[in-house]
Amino acid sequence: MTQGRPLLNRRLAEFGTTIFAEMTALAVRTGSINLGQGFPDTDGPEEIREAAVRALRAGHGNQYPPGPGVPELRAAIADHQRRRYGLDVDPDTEVLVTAGATEAIAASLLALLEPGDEVIALEPYYDSYAACIAMAGGVRVPVTLHPDAATGSYRLDLDELRAAVTPRTRLILLNTPHNPTGTVLTREELGAITALACERDLLVVTDEVYEHLVFEGEHLPLATFPGMRERTVTIGSAGKTYSFTGWKVGWVTASPGLVAAVRSSKQFLTYVSAGPLQYAVAEALRLPDSYHDELRADLRAKRDLLSGGLAEAGFEVYRPAGTYFVTTDIRPLGESDGFAFCRALPERCGVVAIPNAVFYDHREQGAPFVRFAFCKRTEVLHEAVDRLKRLAS
């Protein structure tokens, strides 16, 4: 305390150490299998790692790279958007490279919000969304995705979404494929969001970092919908698709005006980052489609392995249509407090998971749900499943 004031400002007072840091430390302390934090336990393609080594040795990016990102990566991002989705993106004016998707989210919200602006976010939401909205002085308005035990999935109530929009709403913050529920928004849902955004003149920031990890349905970028090209900030990342999460290379694609706005805030955050790695990611984005097909097939099998094991252990399982994560309901195990359950699980079974309540404003709605990550080696998942069977005994 100085001058009678707390050291941490009021906007961030509700945010302490992230649950990921807490649970990862618990995994290390107890020697547990960490199915909490969403990072792979193997590296991505060897040729992409070697591309980073070549860039380092050649001196590419060892000094400050261009603020918007190295031209090779911006061109690769534009080419990716064109090949995959038919989006014609100018690499010079409509692409911005960031320090991972996390910085892209922060820079977008800091640029586009005025204090008091309302931001609609689908809860449960990735925890940095709440912190970034707070740092920008915005007001978060959660719209809850609801679990449907009959279908084993989560769905968006479009009436709730429409009702959440007020004259103070500035933007909608979307995430599809969605972390933590694994929901992939459908064409009908995205069409309804498009109609709402155009009718109410809203911006949309859409986090699409799991775009290549869709097991059922298809990923449809919101920017491809009529009227959305000029009002959508699309966020992508290399970390999840290429299994180099520590490289922290992400990007924004949007119309020139939106990119210029986001760049204005981004330049005062990291300014630039990961110079040599940007050259490697440019090569990664040009890998053949077979790479993505094999990655999906591998993760789909791991999803099914872990989901089946969790069901055998007594959890109610919501099988995800995409991402790295599977959400479970612990009430069939006689539990109702996800925090207490996750903090006790390492001692009970030697496995770490994340309580979904940390991703909710309405904590009671997320209280009985727990998230597990399946982006691990198959033998690790088999061992985790064997350990979790202790819950059913």
TAVEN-V575765 format. One line per field, one symbol per residue. phi: phi as a letter, one per 40 degrees, with the letter a starting at -180 (. if undefined). A space follows every 50 residues. Layout:
phi=???
This chain:
phi=.bfgbccccccbccbbcccccccccccccbgcccbcccbcbbccdccccc ccccccccgcgcbdcddchcdccccccccdccccbgccbcccbbbbcbcg cccdccccccccbbdgccbcbcbcbdccdcccccccgcbcbcbccbcbcc bgabbccccccccccbcccbabbbaadcbbcgcbccdccccccdcccccb fbcbbbcbccdcbbbbgacbcccccdgcdcbbbbbbacdccbgbcccfbb abbacdcccccccccdcbccgaafdccccccdcccbccddcccccccccc ccdcccccccccchccbbcccagbbbcbbccccgbabcccccccddccbg bbbbccdccbccdcccdcbbbbcbcbcdccccccccccccccc
